[in-house]
Amino acid sequence: MFDNLSGRLSDAARQLTGKGRLTESNIKDTLRQVRLALLEADVALPVVKTFIERIRVRALGEEVGKSLTPGQALVRIIHDELVQILGSESAPLDLRAQPPVVILLAGLQGAGKTTTAAKLAKRLIDREKKKVMLVSVDVHRPAAILQLQTLAGEVGALHCASDAGEKPTRIVDRALDEARRSHADVLIVDTAGRLHIDSGMMQEVVEVHEAAQPLETLFVVDSMAGQDAVNAATAFNESLSLTGTVLTKADGDAKGGVALSVVEVTGKPIRFMGIGEKIDALEAFHPDRMASRILGMGDVLSLVEEIEHTVSKEKTEKLAKKLKKGRGFDLSDLRDQLEQMMNMGGLATMLDKLPMPGNVNPAALADSANEQKIRRQIAIINSMTPSERRFPKTINGSRKKRIANGSGQQIQDVNRLLKQHLQMERMMKKVSRGGMKKFMRGMPGGGMPPGFR
């Protein structure tokens, strides 16, 4: 997400290289580039105008410190204004009420409401330890009711059955009664969508809203919907008491303008972002971290939080003890690392949160180790004997041929994996001998990220 915008904003800031200070003349062309970048990212025109004017006013009155170049000073201003336009600070869900707390999801058809309902349920079950019930009031699309029932079973949530012949308000009343009797902490209501805004749809969702009396009313919007998303957000905000927004399909959107527009138009914060098809691919939205990602500074904090929730502490501690004792990093350890990377959404998801130099293309790096390739590497390791995994140097030509046949790969693929393992083994030895700080000094940039010193 925001790949195109990130590149254009970085290029715009570089135009100020060599300038002694920020002046009206030398920022004029730069701001024109920023304006074009925002418009190309599908940011709404009124939002672009306001954003550019705020940057211009701040830049002209800005004293450039001795430690900053004019380009860096402008990037800092853009970062601060991006944080402002994205909602200033993160806004977690308000669950402080008499159970069941009702969360209502509204939005256009195809925005991803049903999947988001399940993802949100899983997040509340896993991280908040809540007992969650799901109910669909989409009587216009029976498949949506069946889909939600299936997803409820996958995430371990309760499900209130509904039927296409029932009135949506009647379903809500029954769901509330079932949620109380089941002692559910949270009831998530998945409403019907349409391909476009119409009076019948809005009247129905308003009636459902009045019947449910939700504490949280979230507008679910497709990140790739462009200006249509802004128009829909405006219509829903006028009809319902929205409390926030959920951006879906953010991983497939290189523009990201919807995120910048929706907050400004509705005045309500973005609560979550859907970042993949997996049922746990839902991230809390942090404006300051997202602003850093837009400007290519990465989001190390979110990556650390994701690692804490996804990576097996037991396996990590076991590997650390093993390395400390001087025992090597074998192919079984490599398989564990690959599997944990898959659990985190693959390398692309991780690279999106890491700061990248301007000459490095995260998309190219992610492509070099995509999910399909990782699965093939795991298959190769699984085709080895326990002894071969423990002692990779024993794998000779005939063994490579057997391993390649067993995994359905080529001998060249086996060779590449063994070379990758050798490189990782050397890296692990450096970490175990000199500690993480010494290892990071050898990385581009030459130091630890902020907060890790």
ChimeraX attribute file (.defattr): number of C-alpha atoms within 10 A of each C-alpha:
attribute: neighborCount
match mode: 1-to-1
recipient: residues
	/A:1	20
	/A:2	24
	/A:3	20
	/A:4	17
	/A:5	25
	/A:6	23
	/A:7	16
	/A:8	21
	/A:9	23
	/A:10	17
	/A:11	15
	/A:12	21
	/A:13	21
	/A:14	16
	/A:15	16
	/A:16	21
	/A:17	12
	/A:18	10
	/A:19	12
	/A:20	12
	/A:21	19
	/A:22	21
	/A:23	15
	/A:24	13
	/A:25	8
	/A:26	15
	/A:27	22
	/A:28	13
	/A:29	14
	/A:30	20
	/A:31	20
	/A:32	13
	/A:33	18
	/A:34	23
	/A:35	20
	/A:36	16
	/A:37	22
	/A:38	26
	/A:39	17
	/A:40	16
	/A:41	23
	/A:42	22
	/A:43	24
	/A:44	22
	/A:45	14
	/A:46	11
	/A:47	19
	/A:48	21
	/A:49	12
	/A:50	12
	/A:51	20
	/A:52	18
	/A:53	12
	/A:54	14
	/A:55	18
	/A:56	19
	/A:57	11
	/A:58	15
	/A:59	22
	/A:60	13
	/A:61	10
	/A:62	16
	/A:63	13
	/A:64	17
	/A:65	11
	/A:66	7
	/A:67	7
	/A:68	12
	/A:69	18
	/A:70	27
	/A:71	24
	/A:72	17
	/A:73	21
	/A:74	26
	/A:75	18
	/A:76	16
	/A:77	18
	/A:78	24
	/A:79	22
	/A:80	17
	/A:81	20
	/A:82	22
	/A:83	20
	/A:84	18
	/A:85	22
	/A:86	25
	/A:87	22
	/A:88	15
	/A:89	15
	/A:90	17
	/A:91	18
	/A:92	14
	/A:93	16
	/A:94	11
	/A:95	17
	/A:96	8
	/A:97	11
	/A:98	9
	/A:99	15
	/A:100	25
	/A:101	23
	/A:102	25
	/A:103	26
	/A:104	26
	/A:105	28
	/A:106	27
	/A:107	29
	/A:108	24
	/A:109	18
	/A:110	13
	/A:111	25
	/A:112	20
	/A:113	29
	/A:114	27
	/A:115	21
	/A:116	24
	/A:117	24
	/A:118	29
	/A:119	23
	/A:120	23
	/A:121	29
	/A:122	26
	/A:123	20
	/A:124	18
	/A:125	18
	/A:126	15
	/A:127	10
	/A:128	11
	/A:129	11
	/A:130	17
	/A:131	21
	/A:132	28
	/A:133	27
	/A:134	25
	/A:135	28
	/A:136	31
	/A:137	27
	/A:138	23
	/A:139	19
	/A:140	14
	/A:141	14
	/A:142	15
	/A:143	12
	/A:144	20
	/A:145	22
	/A:146	15
	/A:147	14
	/A:148	23
	/A:149	22
	/A:150	13
	/A:151	21
	/A:152	24
	/A:153	12
	/A:154	12
	/A:155	19
	/A:156	16
	/A:157	22
	/A:158	20
	/A:159	22
	/A:160	23
	/A:161	16
	/A:162	23
	/A:163	17
	/A:164	15
	/A:165	9
	/A:166	12
	/A:167	15
	/A:168	22
	/A:169	18
	/A:170	13
	/A:171	24
	/A:172	24
	/A:173	13
	/A:174	15
	/A:175	25
	/A:176	24
	/A:177	14
	/A:178	18
	/A:179	25
	/A:180	15
	/A:181	10
	/A:182	14
	/A:183	14
	/A:184	19
	/A:185	21
	/A:186	25
	/A:187	30
	/A:188	25
	/A:189	30
	/A:190	25
	/A:191	24
	/A:192	24
	/A:193	21
	/A:194	15
	/A:195	10
	/A:196	11
	/A:197	16
	/A:198	10
	/A:199	7
	/A:200	10
	/A:201	14
	/A:202	20
	/A:203	12
	/A:204	16
	/A:205	24
	/A:206	16
	/A:207	13
	/A:208	23
	/A:209	23
	/A:210	13
	/A:211	16
	/A:212	21
	/A:213	15
	/A:214	22
	/A:215	19
	/A:216	19
	/A:217	21
	/A:218	26
	/A:219	28
	/A:220	29
	/A:221	31
	/A:222	25
	/A:223	25
	/A:224	22
	/A:225	17
	/A:226	20
	/A:227	17
	/A:228	15
	/A:229	22
	/A:230	24
	/A:231	15
	/A:232	19
	/A:233	24
	/A:234	14
	/A:235	15
	/A:236	20
	/A:237	18
	/A:238	11
	/A:239	12
	/A:240	17
	/A:241	16
	/A:242	23
	/A:243	23
	/A:244	24
	/A:245	26
	/A:246	28
	/A:247	27
	/A:248	26
	/A:249	21
	/A:250	22
	/A:251	20
	/A:252	15
	/A:253	20
	/A:254	16
	/A:255	24
	/A:256	28
	/A:257	28
	/A:258	25
	/A:259	28
	/A:260	25
	/A:261	25
	/A:262	30
	/A:263	21
	/A:264	19
	/A:265	16
	/A:266	20
	/A:267	16
	/A:268	20
	/A:269	27
	/A:270	28
	/A:271	22
	/A:272	24
	/A:273	25
	/A:274	28
	/A:275	20
	/A:276	16
	/A:277	14
	/A:278	13
	/A:279	18
	/A:280	21
	/A:281	21
	/A:282	23
	/A:283	18
	/A:284	17
	/A:285	24
	/A:286	23
	/A:287	24
	/A:288	20
	/A:289	20
	/A:290	23
	/A:291	24
	/A:292	21
	/A:293	23
	/A:294	23
	/A:295	23
	/A:296	23
	/A:297	18
	/A:298	21
	/A:299	22
	/A:300	21
	/A:301	15
	/A:302	19
	/A:303	17
	/A:304	13
	/A:305	10
	/A:306	14
	/A:307	17
	/A:308	11
	/A:309	12
	/A:310	14
	/A:311	17
	/A:312	14
	/A:313	12
	/A:314	9
	/A:315	14
	/A:316	14
	/A:317	11
	/A:318	13
	/A:319	17
	/A:320	15
	/A:321	13
	/A:322	14
	/A:323	18
	/A:324	14
	/A:325	10
	/A:326	11
	/A:327	11
	/A:328	17
	/A:329	23
	/A:330	17
	/A:331	24
	/A:332	17
	/A:333	19
	/A:334	20
	/A:335	21
	/A:336	17
	/A:337	17
	/A:338	19
	/A:339	16
	/A:340	17
	/A:341	20
	/A:342	16
	/A:343	14
	/A:344	21
	/A:345	18
	/A:346	19
	/A:347	21
	/A:348	21
	/A:349	19
	/A:350	21
	/A:351	19
	/A:352	24
	/A:353	22
	/A:354	18
	/A:355	18
	/A:356	17
	/A:357	12
	/A:358	11
	/A:359	6
	/A:360	10
	/A:361	13
	/A:362	21
	/A:363	14
	/A:364	11
	/A:365	13
	/A:366	17
	/A:367	13
	/A:368	13
	/A:369	15
	/A:370	16
	/A:371	18
	/A:372	10
	/A:373	13
	/A:374	19
	/A:375	15
	/A:376	17
	/A:377	22
	/A:378	20
	/A:379	18
	/A:380	23
	/A:381	22
	/A:382	17
	/A:383	18
	/A:384	22
	/A:385	12
	/A:386	12
	/A:387	10
	/A:388	17
	/A:389	21
	/A:390	16
	/A:391	14
	/A:392	15
	/A:393	10
	/A:394	11
	/A:395	18
	/A:396	9
	/A:397	11
	/A:398	9
	/A:399	15
	/A:400	20
	/A:401	16
	/A:402	14
	/A:403	23
	/A:404	22
	/A:405	14
	/A:406	14
	/A:407	18
	/A:408	13
	/A:409	16
	/A:410	14
	/A:411	17
	/A:412	12
	/A:413	16
	/A:414	21
	/A:415	15
	/A:416	12
	/A:417	19
	/A:418	18
	/A:419	12
	/A:420	12
	/A:421	19
	/A:422	17
	/A:423	11
	/A:424	15
	/A:425	19
	/A:426	12
	/A:427	13
	/A:428	18
	/A:429	18
	/A:430	14
	/A:431	18
	/A:432	17
	/A:433	13
	/A:434	10
	/A:435	12
	/A:436	16
	/A:437	14
	/A:438	15
	/A:439	19
	/A:440	15
	/A:441	12
	/A:442	10
	/A:443	10
	/A:444	9
	/A:445	10
	/A:446	12
	/A:447	16
	/A:448	15
	/A:449	12
	/A:450	8
	/A:451	7
	/A:452	8
	/A:453	8
